[in-house]
Amino acid sequence: AIFAGILWIAGSLIVPETYAPVLLRRRAEELSKRTGMVYMTKFDVERGPISAKQMVSTVLVRPWILLFTEPIVLLLSI
């Protein structure tokens, strides 16, 4: 378990981010800092601002949805 934890930490530090919305958001933030203009991704514009209540409810509900809608997750967690 300790070895797996060390590998997980090393992997999360070494493996680059590949999720497109995160990469685009980072690029927009960098352009905003460089130019002084506000840049937003299309995803952020369509979604709009997220309240703290929405964020917390999503974070608390999503694991349960995954647990009960994905049979492999349910079987591996038993």
Buried (B, 14 or more C-beta within 10 A) or exposed (E): EEEEEEEEEEEEEEEEEEEEEEEBBEEBEEEEEEEEEEBEBEEBEEEEEEEEEEEEEEEEEEEEEEEEEEEEEEEEEE
